[in-house]
Amino acid sequence: MLTLIVLVLVLVVLTSMRLPDWLAFVAAIGAAIVARPYLPVFDFEANTDMIIAITMGLFLLPYWLGPLVVYATQRSSASPTFDAYDPARHAVPPSVTIALKESSSALTAAGFTSVGDFFQTGFIANMTSRVTLFEKTATRQEAIVVGMYMNAEPTRLIAHHVEVMARFTDGRTLLVNNSKVTGAFAAVPGKTLEQFPDVRDPRRIARLHERLLAEVRDPAAIREIDRGRDAAGYLSQAVIRELDQQISTGYLRLDRAANAYRPTAKGAALMTWKQLPPFSTIHRARIRRRAAQLLARLGVTEPDAAPATVPALRKKVAWPAVGLLMLVIGYAASADTIASSSPQRSPAEPMSISADFDVPADFPGAVRALEALTGTTAAQLTVMDSLGFPVKTNGATVGIPDDRVESLLLAAQPIFHQQGFYLFRHEPNYGIGGASDEIGLVPLREQFAVVQLIGTNGVNFDLSTTDVIAWLKALERDAPFVLTGIGYDHVEGRFLRPVGADADSLAKRLHSFCPDVVDQGTGSVKELANEIGRLNTFFCWWD
């Protein structure tokens, strides 16, 4: 048993050091044979606990040995250089060349202009990159096409992706890419990155970026491209900035003697674990779920017209390369950026309702009143159960344009509530594709009973419906509110009195309970506090 352990350990270490597989396997067998006479012999039949311990140790080998290998072997040059690509001097595998050519042609068709084609090697041992830089001055967008591969034979493709970027005058950056590699680095304030791993048409990536930029609503906030004449130096400085940012997060340290960035113990552990199940599985699922939501919201749901041909990975990269691979060409990240902010909204005004409008005391009559008020026909309210299956309720639902919902709720919710019915937004569609928001009406008076009926939860954060209700009740005691939106994975509400100076503490409280409201929403707790103070409302969702 111990001989097997030695063989596995040596094999993992040698493979991580980029030795060819056959050589690593032969060397591991040799080390195990040499070590065998010196290893103690155990009576495993009499020691079941030891068998279990050794089995678990082998099963969890990547989780404890991986960080050790990354910490000991991973290093990235602190002086990365990019040379102008010369096919006569630089060997690039045909598969990588084809993928780069197709992606570059697609970006050119989308209005981008090539700034330079560069070759980079020596940044990480045995890893080579070819990077093409583009710009689109009309929209102030920059883009890169990246092909990364190992130098071993046969060539092992690590990653190929397209990334589009824009910087704002306040230091924020917005990046969109189609990398299939999940990030290992820590998130950086002010760097908003949206990932679409299943979108292989670079033109769709560019279009998604443009539509996210359009939500800023102030073109002057987008910074002019200020790359300068030295594009290769620009890329080098951008890589250094990204690595410097990870020093402040505690993931990396600068080894001046070796002129290299190396992982800290914390960074080695976290970067490795992020690439292992179940963490990697959960992360990839969240990325794809977020991508699907954005594709629907931004209206970019058409199939890829000209997907780039990307060869499948021949082999998963070993742990050291995984440690610093993720978005290493994140050229636009700035260390001094601030958090991203959401487009500002103005407080809504109640809609005008006729003085003779009346809500009957029976629920069917209340539904007819809602139909008359909105001019739409009601349908049966359907919710999702704990397994994600649709379940019909005794409630009703109508469709209302997004820009009318808040005004309707301000005016009509109290009227229906007086008769014992709860009116609320069940499903926001943000006006995408002209879709209406779904407004629900249920024969319940108490708002937390509605939350229970809908089954609101934050399952991705281990929050049950009971947890959500308990937290909302605690918030209500300190800052009374009425819930205006209740859905499967979100709630929204309006405070009954001005929050004033309490906006900061409420923002921190909301961020602690539903991090996505900042991480994928306002971008910072300060901006969330500003929004709460301005609108006197709150919103929570668990993506």
LUMDODO-702899 format. One line per field, with one value per residue (C-alpha): residue number from 1; residue in one letter; x, y negated, z negated. Coordinates in steps of 0.05 Angstrom, whole numbers, padded with zeros to 5 digits, always signed. Layout:
kolke	(NUM,...)
migu	(A,...)
east	(X,...)
north	(Y,...)
up	(Z,...)
REM end
This chain:
kolke	(1,2,3,4,5,6,7,8,9,10,11,12,13,14,15,16,17,18,19,20,21,22,23,24,25,26,27,28,29,30,31,32,33,34,35,36,37,38,39,40,41,42,43,44,45,46,47,48,49,50,51,52,53,54,55,56,57,58,59,60,61,62,63,64,65,66,67,68,69,70,71,72,73,74,75,76,77,78,79,80,81,82,83,84,85,86,87,88,89,90,91,92,93,94,95,96,97,98,99,100,101,102,103,104,105,106,107,108,109,110,111,112,113,114,115,116,117,118,119,120,121,122,123,124,125,126,127,128,129,130,131,132,133,134,135,136,137,138,139,140,141,142,143,144,145,146,147,148,149,150,151,152,153,154,155,156,157,158,159,160,161,162,163,164,165,166,167,168,169,170,171,172,173,174,175,176,177,178,179,180,181,182,183,184,185,186,187,188,189,190,191,192,193,194,195,196,197,198,199,200,201,202,203,204,205,206,207,208,209,210,211,212,213,214,215,216,217,218,219,220,221,222,223,224,225,226,227,228,229,230,231,232,233,234,235,236,237,238,239,240,241,242,243,244,245,246,247,248,249,250,251,252,253,254,255,256,257,258,259,260,261,262,263,264,265,266,267,268,269,270,271,272,273,274,275,276,277,278,279,280,281,282,283,284,285,286,287,288,289,290,291,292,293,294,295,296,297,298,299,300,301,302,303,304,305,306,307,308,309,310,311,312,313,314,315,316,317,318,319,320,321,322,323,324,325,326,327,328,329,330,331,332,333,334,335,336,337,338,339,340,341,342,343,344,345,346,347,348,349,350,351,352,353,354,355,356,357,358,359,360,361,362,363,364,365,366,367,368,369,370,371,372,373,374,375,376,377,378,379,380,381,382,383,384,385,386,387,388,389,390,391,392,393,394,395,396,397,398,399,400,401,402,403,404,405,406,407,408,409,410,411,412,413,414,415,416,417,418,419,420,421,422,423,424,425,426,427,428,429,430,431,432,433,434,435,436,437,438,439,440,441,442,443,444,445,446,447,448,449,450,451,452,453,454,455,456,457,458,459,460,461,462,463,464,465,466,467,468,469,470,471,472,473,474,475,476,477,478,479,480,481,482,483,484,485,486,487,488,489,490,491,492,493,494,495,496,497,498,499,500,501,502,503,504,505,506,507,508,509,510,511,512,513,514,515,516,517,518,519,520,521,522,523,524,525,526,527,528,529,530,531,532,533,534,535,536,537,538,539,540,541,542,543)
migu	(M,L,T,L,I,V,L,V,L,V,L,V,V,L,T,S,M,R,L,P,D,W,L,A,F,V,A,A,I,G,A,A,I,V,A,R,P,Y,L,P,V,F,D,F,E,A,N,T,D,M,I,I,A,I,T,M,G,L,F,L,L,P,Y,W,L,G,P,L,V,V,Y,A,T,Q,R,S,S,A,S,P,T,F,D,A,Y,D,P,A,R,H,A,V,P,P,S,V,T,I,A,L,K,E,S,S,S,A,L,T,A,A,G,F,T,S,V,G,D,F,F,Q,T,G,F,I,A,N,M,T,S,R,V,T,L,F,E,K,T,A,T,R,Q,E,A,I,V,V,G,M,Y,M,N,A,E,P,T,R,L,I,A,H,H,V,E,V,M,A,R,F,T,D,G,R,T,L,L,V,N,N,S,K,V,T,G,A,F,A,A,V,P,G,K,T,L,E,Q,F,P,D,V,R,D,P,R,R,I,A,R,L,H,E,R,L,L,A,E,V,R,D,P,A,A,I,R,E,I,D,R,G,R,D,A,A,G,Y,L,S,Q,A,V,I,R,E,L,D,Q,Q,I,S,T,G,Y,L,R,L,D,R,A,A,N,A,Y,R,P,T,A,K,G,A,A,L,M,T,W,K,Q,L,P,P,F,S,T,I,H,R,A,R,I,R,R,R,A,A,Q,L,L,A,R,L,G,V,T,E,P,D,A,A,P,A,T,V,P,A,L,R,K,K,V,A,W,P,A,V,G,L,L,M,L,V,I,G,Y,A,A,S,A,D,T,I,A,S,S,S,P,Q,R,S,P,A,E,P,M,S,I,S,A,D,F,D,V,P,A,D,F,P,G,A,V,R,A,L,E,A,L,T,G,T,T,A,A,Q,L,T,V,M,D,S,L,G,F,P,V,K,T,N,G,A,T,V,G,I,P,D,D,R,V,E,S,L,L,L,A,A,Q,P,I,F,H,Q,Q,G,F,Y,L,F,R,H,E,P,N,Y,G,I,G,G,A,S,D,E,I,G,L,V,P,L,R,E,Q,F,A,V,V,Q,L,I,G,T,N,G,V,N,F,D,L,S,T,T,D,V,I,A,W,L,K,A,L,E,R,D,A,P,F,V,L,T,G,I,G,Y,D,H,V,E,G,R,F,L,R,P,V,G,A,D,A,D,S,L,A,K,R,L,H,S,F,C,P,D,V,V,D,Q,G,T,G,S,V,K,E,L,A,N,E,I,G,R,L,N,T,F,F,C,W,W,D)
east	(+00000,+00055,+00092,+00030,+00026,+00098,+00085,+00024,+00059,+00121,+00078,+00037,+00098,+00136,+00075,+00064,+00137,+00119,+00159,+00131,+00080,+00121,+00183,+00143,+00111,+00178,+00211,+00153,+00157,+00233,+00224,+00172,+00217,+00276,+00235,+00199,+00252,+00253,+00178,+00147,+00099,+00030,-00019,-00079,-00127,-00118,-00119,-00183,-00177,-00110,-00139,-00195,-00146,-00100,-00158,-00186,-00116,-00110,-00180,-00167,-00097,-00110,-00139,-00078,-00021,-00044,-00034,+00035,+00056,+00029,+00063,+00130,+00133,+00088,+00122,+00107,+00159,+00157,+00184,+00137,+00153,+00112,+00148,+00117,+00095,+00139,+00118,+00190,+00215,+00156,+00126,+00051,+00011,-00037,-00098,-00081,-00067,-00134,-00173,-00137,-00148,-00223,-00233,-00192,-00233,-00297,-00274,-00253,-00323,-00351,-00314,-00250,-00182,-00120,-00067,-00015,-00001,+00045,+00082,+00098,+00138,+00176,+00122,+00104,+00151,+00135,+00075,+00069,+00017,-00001,-00042,-00074,-00096,-00155,-00190,-00255,-00247,-00319,-00343,-00278,-00273,-00210,-00206,-00155,-00154,-00113,-00085,-00046,-00013,+00041,+00106,+00107,+00094,+00041,+00021,-00031,-00079,-00093,-00142,-00169,-00215,-00236,-00242,-00272,-00258,-00274,-00249,-00288,-00264,-00273,-00224,-00274,-00267,-00319,-00295,-00333,-00301,-00317,-00264,-00282,-00232,-00259,-00222,-00174,-00154,-00191,-00243,-00217,-00260,-00279,-00265,-00332,-00322,-00379,-00362,-00399,-00363,-00414,-00413,-00361,-00377,-00333,-00383,-00435,-00383,-00372,-00447,-00458,-00404,-00435,-00503,-00474,-00439,-00505,-00533,-00483,-00525,-00469,-00422,-00376,-00362,-00326,-00252,-00216,-00166,-00098,-00053,+00005,+00050,+00083,+00028,+00074,+00096,+00023,+00006,+00066,+00047,-00025,-00003,+00040,-00018,-00062,-00011,+00002,-00072,-00068,-00014,-00064,-00114,-00063,-00061,+00009,+00075,+00133,+00197,+00247,+00307,+00276,+00242,+00177,+00108,+00094,+00032,+00024,+00001,-00069,-00067,-00040,-00096,-00153,-00129,-00123,-00189,-00226,-00206,-00229,-00299,-00347,-00323,-00306,-00372,-00412,-00371,-00381,-00456,-00461,-00422,-00469,-00531,-00507,-00490,-00559,-00593,-00551,-00563,-00637,-00636,-00592,-00630,-00571,-00604,-00590,-00544,-00471,-00468,-00393,-00365,-00290,-00260,-00228,-00196,-00215,-00166,-00122,-00103,-00120,-00063,-00027,-00036,+00021,-00004,-00075,-00053,-00037,-00069,-00137,-00142,-00068,-00076,-00127,-00093,-00144,-00147,-00124,-00102,-00134,-00203,-00267,-00329,-00377,-00443,-00511,-00550,-00587,-00663,-00710,-00763,-00830,-00895,-00962,-01006,-01073,-01131,-01204,-01238,-01294,-01245,-01266,-01237,-01291,-01282,-01281,-01218,-01250,-01278,-01209,-01179,-01231,-01215,-01141,-01158,-01200,-01145,-01089,-01129,-01101,-01128,-01106,-01076,-01064,-01002,-00947,-00888,-00827,-00822,-00758,-00737,-00747,-00813,-00872,-00931,-00998,-01026,-01093,-01065,-01070,-01021,-01023,-00970,-00951,-00897,-00835,-00840,-00911,-00901,-00874,-00927,-00981,-00958,-00951,-01023,-01059,-01023,-01054,-01124,-01120,-01087,-01146,-01190,-01140,-01104,-01030,-01008,-00934,-00885,-00870,-00823,-00786,-00766,-00733,-00769,-00724,-00754,-00816,-00834,-00879,-00865,-00908,-00952,-00981,-01044,-01058,-01113,-01065,-01057,-00991,-00929,-00886,-00941,-00933,-00858,-00873,-00922,-00873,-00817,-00765,-00696,-00622,-00604,-00537,-00519,-00550,-00610,-00678,-00745,-00747,-00679,-00703,-00766,-00729,-00679,-00735,-00773,-00710,-00700,-00773,-00766,-00710,-00734,-00808,-00822,-00874,-00852,-00866,-00831,-00829,-00799,-00765,-00696,-00708,-00747,-00755,-00787,-00803,-00786,-00845,-00804,-00743,-00681,-00637,-00572,-00589,-00574,-00502,-00518,-00576,-00530,-00479,-00534,-00562,-00493,-00479,-00544,-00546,-00476,-00499,-00535,-00466,-00422,-00467,-00507,-00485,-00412,-00399,-00432,-00426,-00464,-00517,-00525,-00533,-00587,-00624,-00623,-00645,-00701,-00720,-00724,-00684,-00673,-00644,-00629,-00587,-00557)
north	(+00000,-00050,-00032,-00051,-00117,-00132,-00116,-00161,-00219,-00217,-00211,-00272,-00314,-00295,-00306,-00374,-00391,-00379,-00316,-00275,-00225,-00163,-00190,-00210,-00142,-00104,-00149,-00140,-00064,-00067,-00111,-00063,-00002,-00037,-00060,+00006,+00040,-00020,-00026,+00005,+00063,+00056,+00109,+00079,+00133,+00111,+00037,+00018,-00054,-00060,-00030,-00081,-00138,-00118,-00108,-00177,-00207,-00179,-00200,-00271,-00273,-00331,-00373,-00370,-00354,-00401,-00465,-00440,-00429,-00496,-00531,-00497,-00500,-00555,-00619,-00673,-00721,-00791,-00817,-00788,-00808,-00805,-00801,-00818,-00752,-00727,-00661,-00651,-00652,-00632,-00563,-00560,-00496,-00495,-00484,-00548,-00587,-00567,-00586,-00653,-00668,-00653,-00695,-00753,-00753,-00754,-00814,-00850,-00837,-00868,-00933,-00922,-00940,-00898,-00935,-00880,-00806,-00783,-00721,-00709,-00654,-00645,-00677,-00609,-00550,-00510,-00554,-00597,-00647,-00682,-00746,-00791,-00860,-00898,-00964,-00997,-01072,-01088,-01051,-01057,-00982,-00940,-00865,-00809,-00740,-00692,-00623,-00589,-00521,-00478,-00468,-00392,-00345,-00333,-00406,-00413,-00470,-00505,-00560,-00599,-00657,-00726,-00782,-00852,-00908,-00981,-01027,-01082,-01151,-01132,-01074,-01017,-00964,-00921,-00857,-00803,-00739,-00668,-00631,-00561,-00564,-00581,-00636,-00620,-00690,-00731,-00782,-00853,-00914,-00953,-00897,-00872,-00808,-00771,-00703,-00667,-00599,-00572,-00633,-00616,-00672,-00732,-00779,-00759,-00771,-00841,-00853,-00830,-00878,-00935,-00923,-00921,-00986,-01015,-01005,-01057,-01108,-01160,-01151,-01204,-01157,-01109,-01126,-01139,-01085,-01110,-01051,-01092,-01070,-01011,-00958,-00902,-00943,-00959,-00885,-00872,-00926,-00901,-00831,-00860,-00902,-00840,-00802,-00861,-00863,-00792,-00812,-00857,-00799,-00754,-00704,-00722,-00749,-00780,-00741,-00795,-00748,-00704,-00762,-00723,-00723,-00663,-00639,-00649,-00590,-00619,-00631,-00561,-00529,-00572,-00571,-00495,-00482,-00527,-00479,-00416,-00388,-00404,-00477,-00477,-00444,-00495,-00553,-00530,-00521,-00591,-00620,-00586,-00606,-00678,-00676,-00649,-00704,-00758,-00730,-00733,-00802,-00832,-00799,-00763,-00695,-00679,-00620,-00630,-00649,-00638,-00600,-00596,-00526,-00510,-00441,-00402,-00400,-00339,-00337,-00376,-00421,-00401,-00441,-00491,-00518,-00519,-00564,-00625,-00609,-00642,-00705,-00719,-00765,-00806,-00867,-00918,-00907,-00967,-00961,-01027,-01016,-01024,-00981,-00982,-01018,-01002,-01049,-01098,-01095,-01149,-01138,-01117,-01156,-01122,-01111,-01147,-01102,-01121,-01142,-01091,-01033,-00978,-00910,-00860,-00818,-00752,-00730,-00717,-00787,-00814,-00780,-00812,-00879,-00869,-00850,-00913,-00956,-00928,-00913,-00842,-00773,-00736,-00666,-00618,-00634,-00580,-00575,-00529,-00475,-00457,-00411,-00465,-00437,-00483,-00479,-00514,-00555,-00586,-00654,-00693,-00729,-00783,-00813,-00886,-00926,-00935,-01011,-01009,-00958,-01002,-01056,-01003,-00972,-01039,-01056,-00989,-00945,-00979,-00976,-00901,-00891,-00924,-00868,-00813,-00802,-00810,-00842,-00837,-00829,-00755,-00753,-00813,-00807,-00876,-00891,-00842,-00827,-00867,-00815,-00839,-00830,-00779,-00809,-00761,-00766,-00716,-00709,-00723,-00785,-00771,-00784,-00729,-00679,-00698,-00686,-00617,-00604,-00625,-00586,-00642,-00615,-00625,-00552,-00572,-00603,-00547,-00592,-00558,-00593,-00592,-00626,-00681,-00694,-00696,-00747,-00790,-00791,-00813,-00869,-00890,-00900,-00950,-00981,-00968,-00953,-00924,-00871,-00892,-00834,-00760,-00707,-00639,-00669,-00742,-00792,-00867,-00916,-00989,-01018,-01051,-01110,-01145,-01105,-01168,-01155,-01081,-01069,-01050,-00999,-00971,-00964,-00925,-00881,-00867,-00852,-00803,-00765,-00768,-00783,-00783,-00848,-00880,-00830,-00825,-00888,-00956,-00936,-00966,-00971,-01047,-01049,-01002,-01050,-01108,-01069,-01051,-01123,-01150,-01100,-01079,-01008,-00944,-00884,-00815,-00758,-00695,-00678)
up	(+00000,-00018,+00045,+00085,+00048,+00065,+00138,+00142,+00105,+00149,+00212,+00194,+00177,+00241,+00285,+00253,+00271,+00344,+00356,+00413,+00388,+00406,+00371,+00309,+00305,+00312,+00260,+00212,+00218,+00207,+00145,+00117,+00128,+00095,+00036,+00024,-00020,-00066,-00077,-00139,-00133,-00166,-00186,-00149,-00170,-00242,-00226,-00190,-00211,-00176,-00112,-00113,-00127,-00070,-00023,-00040,-00034,+00037,+00055,+00030,+00060,+00108,+00051,+00006,+00053,+00107,+00066,+00044,+00116,+00138,+00081,+00094,+00170,+00197,+00219,+00271,+00298,+00269,+00336,+00389,+00460,+00524,+00592,+00658,+00688,+00744,+00776,+00798,+00726,+00684,+00689,+00675,+00681,+00741,+00696,+00657,+00721,+00751,+00689,+00684,+00758,+00754,+00691,+00719,+00784,+00744,+00703,+00766,+00795,+00730,+00744,+00704,+00731,+00717,+00677,+00673,+00672,+00616,+00593,+00520,+00486,+00421,+00378,+00348,+00360,+00423,+00439,+00502,+00523,+00587,+00577,+00629,+00606,+00637,+00626,+00648,+00638,+00654,+00592,+00553,+00547,+00547,+00560,+00558,+00589,+00547,+00562,+00505,+00510,+00478,+00515,+00504,+00562,+00582,+00572,+00517,+00526,+00460,+00480,+00538,+00526,+00549,+00499,+00510,+00461,+00447,+00392,+00358,+00337,+00263,+00270,+00277,+00331,+00367,+00399,+00438,+00461,+00484,+00446,+00424,+00367,+00299,+00263,+00207,+00186,+00134,+00157,+00163,+00146,+00207,+00257,+00283,+00323,+00358,+00386,+00442,+00451,+00502,+00548,+00601,+00651,+00634,+00666,+00613,+00558,+00586,+00591,+00519,+00496,+00535,+00503,+00434,+00449,+00473,+00403,+00378,+00416,+00414,+00473,+00444,+00385,+00432,+00436,+00501,+00520,+00495,+00512,+00540,+00597,+00561,+00564,+00541,+00480,+00467,+00463,+00418,+00369,+00368,+00348,+00293,+00268,+00264,+00225,+00179,+00163,+00137,+00088,+00052,+00050,+00017,+00075,+00101,+00076,+00114,+00108,+00126,+00123,+00177,+00212,+00211,+00182,+00139,+00102,+00028,-00014,-00013,+00062,+00077,+00038,+00065,+00137,+00136,+00101,+00149,+00205,+00169,+00159,+00130,+00131,+00205,+00222,+00182,+00211,+00283,+00271,+00242,+00301,+00351,+00313,+00309,+00384,+00402,+00361,+00395,+00464,+00452,+00419,+00473,+00530,+00560,+00565,+00638,+00652,+00671,+00745,+00752,+00692,+00687,+00695,+00629,+00622,+00560,+00502,+00510,+00437,+00375,+00355,+00290,+00226,+00233,+00299,+00274,+00216,+00259,+00326,+00314,+00354,+00351,+00410,+00371,+00400,+00379,+00304,+00263,+00191,+00170,+00198,+00159,+00160,+00218,+00211,+00240,+00285,+00240,+00235,+00212,+00159,+00189,+00183,+00170,+00231,+00234,+00213,+00222,+00158,+00170,+00177,+00129,+00109,+00089,+00026,+00064,+00100,+00169,+00165,+00146,+00207,+00252,+00221,+00236,+00308,+00315,+00285,+00329,+00392,+00394,+00383,+00321,+00320,+00263,+00222,+00228,+00181,+00177,+00124,+00087,+00145,+00197,+00225,+00240,+00192,+00202,+00145,+00129,+00148,+00213,+00257,+00311,+00356,+00349,+00386,+00344,+00343,+00312,+00257,+00201,+00213,+00214,+00149,+00114,+00130,+00130,+00080,+00018,+00049,+00060,-00008,-00044,-00017,-00039,+00027,+00041,+00107,+00126,+00182,+00190,+00250,+00279,+00352,+00358,+00423,+00462,+00529,+00509,+00457,+00401,+00327,+00290,+00236,+00185,+00143,+00087,+00034,-00023,-00066,-00101,-00058,-00088,-00075,-00002,-00006,-00034,+00023,+00077,+00044,+00048,+00033,+00042,+00054,+00085,+00018,-00025,-00042,-00049,-00044,-00121,-00124,-00076,-00115,-00181,-00153,-00123,-00189,-00226,-00174,-00179,-00255,-00243,-00178,-00163,-00090,-00043,+00007,+00078,+00113,+00094,+00139,+00136,+00125,+00109,+00068,+00073,+00026,+00010,-00058,-00093,-00118,-00090,-00108,-00111,-00149,-00156,-00082,-00095,-00149,-00107,-00047,-00088,-00115,-00046,-00018,-00074,-00062,+00015,+00042,+00115,+00105,+00103,+00138,+00199,+00188,+00161,+00158,+00089,+00021,+00025,+00091,+00062,+00003,+00052,+00089,+00026,+00002,+00069,+00084,+00013,+00039,+00036,+00080,+00063,+00110,+00106,+00174)
REM end
